[in-house]
Amino acid sequence: MARRCMISGKGVQVGNNVSHANNKTKRRFLPNLRTVRIQLEDGTTRKIKVAASALRTMKKGA
């Protein structure tokens, strides 16, 4: 399963580790994903992966 937020669509970004000597090696920035249970309209529950920033935004609206 992909490392992607089901709400905001945030995914993995790539960049460089930069040393003091300015050497560059590739690295990945992973999103801060949390598994949460949501209840659908028909009463069933489902687990989805949501970024922590998206959860924070959803709590603000509630």
C-alpha positions as CSV (number, residue, x, y, z in Angstrom):
1,M,0.0,0.0,0.0
2,A,1.3,3.4,-0.9
3,R,2.5,5.9,1.7
4,R,-0.2,8.5,0.8
5,C,-2.8,10.3,2.8
6,M,-6.3,9.3,1.8
7,I,-7.7,12.8,2.6
8,S,-5.1,15.3,1.5
9,G,-3.1,13.2,-1.0
10,K,0.2,13.9,0.7
11,G,2.9,11.5,-0.3
12,V,6.6,10.9,-0.2
13,Q,8.9,13.7,-1.3
14,V,12.6,13.3,-2.3
15,G,15.5,15.6,-1.6
16,N,19.1,15.5,-0.6
17,N,21.0,15.0,2.6
18,V,23.7,17.7,2.6
19,S,26.8,17.2,4.6
20,H,29.1,19.8,6.1
21,A,31.4,19.2,3.2
22,N,28.4,19.8,0.8
23,N,28.2,16.2,-0.3
24,K,24.7,15.4,-1.5
25,T,23.0,12.0,-1.2
26,K,19.4,11.2,-1.9
27,R,16.9,10.9,0.9
28,R,13.1,10.6,1.3
29,F,10.7,12.8,3.3
30,L,7.9,10.5,4.5
31,P,4.5,11.9,5.5
32,N,3.5,11.6,9.1
33,L,0.7,9.0,8.5
34,R,-1.7,7.8,11.2
35,T,-4.2,4.9,10.8
36,V,-7.7,6.0,11.9
37,R,-11.0,4.3,11.9
38,I,-13.9,6.2,10.3
39,Q,-17.6,5.3,10.2
40,L,-19.2,5.3,6.9
41,E,-22.8,6.4,6.2
42,D,-24.0,2.8,6.1
43,G,-22.7,2.1,9.6
44,T,-19.6,0.1,8.7
45,T,-16.2,1.1,9.9
46,R,-13.1,1.3,7.8
47,K,-9.4,2.0,8.5
48,I,-7.7,4.7,6.4
49,K,-4.3,6.3,6.5
50,V,-4.4,10.0,7.2
51,A,-1.6,12.6,7.6
52,A,-1.3,14.1,11.1
53,S,-1.7,17.6,9.6
54,A,-5.0,16.6,7.9
55,L,-6.2,15.1,11.2
56,R,-5.4,18.4,13.0
57,T,-7.3,20.4,10.3
58,M,-10.3,18.0,10.7
59,K,-10.3,18.5,14.5
60,K,-10.3,22.3,14.0
61,G,-13.5,22.1,11.9
62,A,-15.3,19.9,14.4
